[in-house]
Amino acid sequence: AGVRMHLARARFQKITKSVVTIQKAYRRKVTEVLNACAALDSATEHSLVCCALVTDRSAVPILLKFLGTCNRSKPHLQLLRHGLRIIEHVCSRPRLISHVALCPDIVDGLLNLLQMYRDIDDVFSIAAGVLHRVELERKHVGSSHHMGKEANGRLASVSHQLDVLSSIIFQVMKMG
């Protein structure tokens, strides 16, 4: 029994050491990605050239897909904030917003993020703002034919809901 216990303990220690090693590597990778996203967030905020590189490299759909894999942990929420701000910065450039608006999964991706993070004010606000800009751009260029009927319908519904929500917020602010 003593030998079995010793072997089990040794195995447990080996497994624990492996888990700790994996956790450290994961934290290091998350930190690297977080630092890269923070740098790109800052760069796109201040530079049209950086925003243009994001669109030229078709990074918005990749970034959106990546954001869809985030969870609610603190590091992932930081990644989410940076990623959404990067897309927001690109959308703030009149010459580049059409690249974002024409991304095939932009509406569904943003709607999913809105639903998943509806209780996290800043994330919800950024995602809603980007969705609103996308909707305005699609109306402006008449590009709704690039979306499927379902996404088009969802966008129209969300647009109406955002308009109602905006008027309620405006009324509340007027009263307060």
Secondary structure, DSSP 8 states (H G I E B T S, - for coil): -HHHHHHHHHHHHHHHHHHHHHHHHHHHHHHHHHHHHHHHHHHHHH-HHHHHHHHHTTHHHHHHHHHTT--SSHHHHHHHHHHHHHHHHHHTSTTTHHHHHT-TTHHHHHHHHHHHTTTSHHHHHHHHHHHHHHHHHHHHHT-GGGS-HHHHHHHHHHHHHHHHHHHHHHHHHHH-
